[in-house]
Amino acid sequence: MKTAFIYTDAYLDAFHPDVVATQLGVDTFYNDPLTNLHLSILGYERVLKRIKDLATRWVAFP
């Protein structure tokens, strides 16, 4: 997660989006058989809180 948002602040400052849209599948989850990304529930919580802090308006798709 430390590197996930390295450029995000700069991009949001440069583009000033009206809304941020995310696709929130579970391929990153720690036991997903298709990937080896190993994101925990705590990791998801941190990512979602960070997006909420960065986005003025946010739309999340499953």
N, CA, C and O atoms as CSV, one atom per row, in Angstrom:
chain,resi,resn,atom,element,x,y,z
A,1,MET,N,N,0.823,-1.192,0.000
A,1,MET,CA,C,0.000,0.000,0.000
A,1,MET,C,C,0.864,1.252,0.000
A,1,MET,O,O,0.426,2.300,-0.474
A,2,LYS,N,N,2.059,1.166,0.512
A,2,LYS,CA,C,2.920,2.347,0.574
A,2,LYS,C,C,3.172,2.943,-0.799
A,2,LYS,O,O,3.287,4.162,-0.929
A,3,THR,N,N,3.260,2.115,-1.819
A,3,THR,CA,C,3.542,2.633,-3.157
A,3,THR,C,C,2.280,2.832,-3.991
A,3,THR,O,O,2.352,3.399,-5.081
A,4,ALA,N,N,1.153,2.389,-3.513
A,4,ALA,CA,C,-0.079,2.467,-4.306
A,4,ALA,C,C,-0.494,3.897,-4.620
A,4,ALA,O,O,-1.106,4.145,-5.659
A,5,PHE,N,N,-0.176,4.829,-3.752
A,5,PHE,CA,C,-0.636,6.204,-3.929
A,5,PHE,C,C,0.501,7.192,-4.155
A,5,PHE,O,O,0.335,8.385,-3.902
A,6,ILE,N,N,1.646,6.723,-4.623
A,6,ILE,CA,C,2.802,7.596,-4.833
A,6,ILE,C,C,2.464,8.791,-5.719
A,6,ILE,O,O,2.851,9.915,-5.399
A,7,TYR,N,N,1.762,8.580,-6.804
A,7,TYR,CA,C,1.482,9.655,-7.766
A,7,TYR,C,C,0.054,10.199,-7.671
A,7,TYR,O,O,-0.283,11.164,-8.357
A,8,THR,N,N,-0.770,9.605,-6.847
A,8,THR,CA,C,-2.185,9.950,-6.822
A,8,THR,C,C,-2.439,11.408,-6.474
A,8,THR,O,O,-3.216,12.075,-7.158
A,9,ASP,N,N,-1.802,11.916,-5.428
A,9,ASP,CA,C,-2.022,13.308,-5.032
A,9,ASP,C,C,-1.686,14.264,-6.165
A,9,ASP,O,O,-2.446,15.194,-6.439
A,10,ALA,N,N,-0.564,14.045,-6.822
A,10,ALA,CA,C,-0.148,14.922,-7.922
A,10,ALA,C,C,-1.135,14.847,-9.084
A,10,ALA,O,O,-1.470,15.875,-9.674
A,11,TYR,N,N,-1.606,13.647,-9.421
A,11,TYR,CA,C,-2.579,13.503,-10.510
A,11,TYR,C,C,-3.886,14.223,-10.177
A,11,TYR,O,O,-4.436,14.937,-11.015
A,12,LEU,N,N,-4.374,14.035,-8.966
A,12,LEU,CA,C,-5.624,14.686,-8.592
A,12,LEU,C,C,-5.471,16.202,-8.562
A,12,LEU,O,O,-6.387,16.923,-8.957
A,13,ASP,N,N,-4.328,16.690,-8.101
A,13,ASP,CA,C,-4.073,18.134,-8.112
A,13,ASP,C,C,-4.005,18.667,-9.536
A,13,ASP,O,O,-4.509,19.756,-9.810
A,14,ALA,N,N,-3.393,17.920,-10.440
A,14,ALA,CA,C,-3.222,18.374,-11.823
A,14,ALA,C,C,-4.531,18.339,-12.613
A,14,ALA,O,O,-4.788,19.238,-13.413
A,15,PHE,N,N,-5.352,17.325,-12.402
A,15,PHE,CA,C,-6.540,17.135,-13.231
A,15,PHE,C,C,-7.845,17.600,-12.587
A,15,PHE,O,O,-8.823,17.828,-13.298
A,16,HIS,N,N,-7.886,17.744,-11.282
A,16,HIS,CA,C,-9.092,18.182,-10.568
A,16,HIS,C,C,-10.354,17.466,-11.064
A,16,HIS,O,O,-11.270,18.119,-11.564
A,17,PRO,N,N,-10.415,16.146,-10.934
A,17,PRO,CA,C,-11.578,15.420,-11.456
A,17,PRO,C,C,-12.849,15.765,-10.680
A,17,PRO,O,O,-12.801,16.037,-9.480
A,18,ASP,N,N,-13.978,15.751,-11.376
A,18,ASP,CA,C,-15.271,15.967,-10.726
A,18,ASP,C,C,-15.668,14.762,-9.888
A,18,ASP,O,O,-16.342,14.885,-8.865
A,19,VAL,N,N,-15.232,13.596,-10.346
A,19,VAL,CA,C,-15.562,12.359,-9.648
A,19,VAL,C,C,-14.434,11.352,-9.884
A,19,VAL,O,O,-13.807,11.345,-10.943
A,20,VAL,N,N,-14.190,10.513,-8.896
A,20,VAL,CA,C,-13.226,9.415,-9.030
A,20,VAL,C,C,-14.035,8.125,-9.075
A,20,VAL,O,O,-14.869,7.883,-8.203
A,21,ALA,N,N,-13.793,7.297,-10.087
A,21,ALA,CA,C,-14.493,6.020,-10.234
A,21,ALA,C,C,-13.497,4.886,-10.026
A,21,ALA,O,O,-12.394,4.908,-10.573
A,22,THR,N,N,-13.891,3.902,-9.238
A,22,THR,CA,C,-13.033,2.747,-8.993
A,22,THR,C,C,-13.808,1.461,-9.245
A,22,THR,O,O,-15.024,1.411,-9.066
A,23,GLN,N,N,-13.098,0.437,-9.658
A,23,GLN,CA,C,-13.647,-0.907,-9.794
A,23,GLN,C,C,-13.050,-1.702,-8.653
A,23,GLN,O,O,-11.835,-1.889,-8.590
A,24,LEU,N,N,-13.891,-2.167,-7.756
A,24,LEU,CA,C,-13.411,-2.783,-6.524
A,24,LEU,C,C,-13.705,-4.275,-6.482
A,24,LEU,O,O,-14.518,-4.739,-5.683
A,25,GLY,N,N,-13.041,-5.006,-7.342
A,25,GLY,CA,C,-13.145,-6.456,-7.314
A,25,GLY,C,C,-12.315,-7.019,-6.173
A,25,GLY,O,O,-11.733,-6.268,-5.391
A,26,VAL,N,N,-12.261,-8.321,-6.079
A,26,VAL,CA,C,-11.516,-8.936,-4.988
A,26,VAL,C,C,-10.301,-9.721,-5.479
A,26,VAL,O,O,-9.781,-10.568,-4.752
A,27,ASP,N,N,-9.847,-9.452,-6.695
A,27,ASP,CA,C,-8.660,-10.146,-7.206
A,27,ASP,C,C,-7.417,-9.852,-6.377
A,27,ASP,O,O,-6.462,-10.628,-6.396
A,28,THR,N,N,-7.420,-8.752,-5.659
A,28,THR,CA,C,-6.259,-8.408,-4.831
A,28,THR,C,C,-6.319,-9.047,-3.448
A,28,THR,O,O,-5.349,-8.969,-2.693
A,29,PHE,N,N,-7.436,-9.676,-3.103
A,29,PHE,CA,C,-7.597,-10.256,-1.772
A,29,PHE,C,C,-6.572,-11.361,-1.527
A,29,PHE,O,O,-6.156,-12.047,-2.460
A,30,TYR,N,N,-6.177,-11.525,-0.290
A,30,TYR,CA,C,-5.050,-12.402,0.055
A,30,TYR,C,C,-5.206,-13.851,-0.383
A,30,TYR,O,O,-4.206,-14.511,-0.666
A,31,ASN,N,N,-6.423,-14.361,-0.446
A,31,ASN,CA,C,-6.569,-15.773,-0.835
A,31,ASN,C,C,-7.209,-15.958,-2.209
A,31,ASN,O,O,-7.708,-17.042,-2.509
A,32,ASP,N,N,-7.203,-14.925,-3.046
A,32,ASP,CA,C,-7.750,-15.059,-4.393
A,32,ASP,C,C,-6.873,-16.018,-5.195
A,32,ASP,O,O,-5.656,-15.835,-5.242
A,33,PRO,N,N,-7.462,-17.037,-5.828
A,33,PRO,CA,C,-6.662,-18.035,-6.535
A,33,PRO,C,C,-6.052,-17.535,-7.856
A,33,PRO,O,O,-5.179,-18.200,-8.413
A,34,LEU,N,N,-6.491,-16.388,-8.358
A,34,LEU,CA,C,-5.995,-15.894,-9.644
A,34,LEU,C,C,-4.788,-14.967,-9.531
A,34,LEU,O,O,-4.073,-14.758,-10.511
A,35,THR,N,N,-4.561,-14.422,-8.365
A,35,THR,CA,C,-3.460,-13.458,-8.198
A,35,THR,C,C,-2.647,-13.786,-6.963
A,35,THR,O,O,-3.014,-14.658,-6.175
A,36,ASN,N,N,-1.567,-13.099,-6.806
A,36,ASN,CA,C,-0.724,-13.250,-5.614
A,36,ASN,C,C,-0.498,-11.895,-4.959
A,36,ASN,O,O,0.607,-11.602,-4.502
A,37,LEU,N,N,-1.529,-11.074,-4.910
A,37,LEU,CA,C,-1.371,-9.719,-4.392
A,37,LEU,C,C,-1.527,-9.643,-2.875
A,37,LEU,O,O,-0.977,-8.736,-2.250
A,38,HIS,N,N,-2.252,-10.561,-2.279
A,38,HIS,CA,C,-2.308,-10.753,-0.827
A,38,HIS,C,C,-2.733,-9.521,-0.036
A,38,HIS,O,O,-2.142,-9.231,1.005
A,39,LEU,N,N,-3.736,-8.795,-0.499
A,39,LEU,CA,C,-4.238,-7.652,0.252
A,39,LEU,C,C,-5.199,-8.153,1.323
A,39,LEU,O,O,-6.121,-8.914,1.029
A,40,SER,N,N,-4.986,-7.732,2.547
A,40,SER,CA,C,-5.814,-8.165,3.674
A,40,SER,C,C,-7.043,-7.261,3.808
A,40,SER,O,O,-7.174,-6.261,3.101
A,41,ILE,N,N,-7.931,-7.626,4.718
A,41,ILE,CA,C,-9.087,-6.781,5.017
A,41,ILE,C,C,-8.600,-5.419,5.515
A,41,ILE,O,O,-9.146,-4.389,5.121
A,42,LEU,N,N,-7.593,-5.402,6.365
A,42,LEU,CA,C,-7.021,-4.140,6.847
A,42,LEU,C,C,-6.442,-3.336,5.685
A,42,LEU,O,O,-6.565,-2.112,5.653
A,43,GLY,N,N,-5.821,-4.013,4.747
A,43,GLY,CA,C,-5.289,-3.337,3.567
A,43,GLY,C,C,-6.390,-2.694,2.745
A,43,GLY,O,O,-6.253,-1.552,2.307
A,44,TYR,N,N,-7.488,-3.422,2.531
A,44,TYR,CA,C,-8.637,-2.853,1.818
A,44,TYR,C,C,-9.161,-1.623,2.554
A,44,TYR,O,O,-9.454,-0.598,1.938
A,45,GLU,N,N,-9.274,-1.735,3.867
A,45,GLU,CA,C,-9.765,-0.607,4.662
A,45,GLU,C,C,-8.877,0.621,4.467
A,45,GLU,O,O,-9.379,1.730,4.284
A,46,ARG,N,N,-7.582,0.429,4.506
A,46,ARG,CA,C,-6.648,1.549,4.321
A,46,ARG,C,C,-6.770,2.160,2.930
A,46,ARG,O,O,-6.768,3.383,2.785
A,47,VAL,N,N,-6.874,1.321,1.915
A,47,VAL,CA,C,-7.020,1.816,0.541
A,47,VAL,C,C,-8.308,2.623,0.409
A,47,VAL,O,O,-8.299,3.717,-0.156
A,48,LEU,N,N,-9.413,2.090,0.924
A,48,LEU,CA,C,-10.697,2.778,0.801
A,48,LEU,C,C,-10.705,4.097,1.559
A,48,LEU,O,O,-11.258,5.084,1.075
A,49,LYS,N,N,-10.103,4.126,2.734
A,49,LYS,CA,C,-10.013,5.386,3.482
A,49,LYS,C,C,-9.177,6.409,2.723
A,49,LYS,O,O,-9.508,7.595,2.704
A,50,ARG,N,N,-8.109,5.960,2.105
A,50,ARG,CA,C,-7.242,6.875,1.342
A,50,ARG,C,C,-7.985,7.439,0.134
A,50,ARG,O,O,-7.897,8.635,-0.145
A,51,ILE,N,N,-8.708,6.595,-0.577
A,51,ILE,CA,C,-9.491,7.074,-1.720
A,51,ILE,C,C,-10.535,8.084,-1.243
A,51,ILE,O,O,-10.724,9.126,-1.871
A,52,LYS,N,N,-11.205,7.780,-0.147
A,52,LYS,CA,C,-12.219,8.687,0.400
A,52,LYS,C,C,-11.601,10.038,0.741
A,52,LYS,O,O,-12.209,11.078,0.490
A,53,ASP,N,N,-10.407,10.030,1.307
A,53,ASP,CA,C,-9.723,11.280,1.655
A,53,ASP,C,C,-9.325,12.075,0.415
A,53,ASP,O,O,-9.330,13.306,0.445
A,54,LEU,N,N,-8.984,11.395,-0.663
A,54,LEU,CA,C,-8.493,12.062,-1.871
A,54,LEU,C,C,-9.602,12.541,-2.799
A,54,LEU,O,O,-9.427,13.530,-3.512
A,55,ALA,N,N,-10.719,11.865,-2.800
A,55,ALA,CA,C,-11.759,12.130,-3.797
A,55,ALA,C,C,-12.824,13.077,-3.257
A,55,ALA,O,O,-13.312,12.905,-2.140
A,56,THR,N,N,-13.176,14.073,-4.058
A,56,THR,CA,C,-14.291,14.941,-3.705
A,56,THR,C,C,-15.594,14.161,-3.807
A,56,THR,O,O,-16.414,14.173,-2.888
A,57,ARG,N,N,-15.772,13.484,-4.936
A,57,ARG,CA,C,-16.903,12.573,-5.136
A,57,ARG,C,C,-16.334,11.265,-5.657
A,57,ARG,O,O,-15.370,11.251,-6.423
A,58,TRP,N,N,-16.944,10.167,-5.232
A,58,TRP,CA,C,-16.369,8.858,-5.528
A,58,TRP,C,C,-17.484,7.878,-5.875
A,58,TRP,O,O,-18.475,7.769,-5.153
A,59,VAL,N,N,-17.313,7.169,-6.988
A,59,VAL,CA,C,-18.237,6.118,-7.405
A,59,VAL,C,C,-17.456,4.816,-7.428
A,59,VAL,O,O,-16.404,4.728,-8.061
A,60,ALA,N,N,-17.970,3.802,-6.736
A,60,ALA,CA,C,-17.299,2.501,-6.681
A,60,ALA,C,C,-18.170,1.452,-7.361
A,60,ALA,O,O,-19.365,1.344,-7.083
A,61,PHE,N,N,-17.562,0.690,-8.249
A,61,PHE,CA,C,-18.249,-0.387,-8.955
A,61,PHE,C,C,-17.748,-1.724,-8.426
A,61,PHE,O,O,-16.557,-1.871,-8.151
A,62,PRO,N,N,-18.650,-2.713,-8.277
A,62,PRO,CA,C,-18.202,-4.030,-7.802
A,62,PRO,C,C,-17.464,-4.789,-8.883
A,62,PRO,O,O,-17.019,-5.913,-8.655
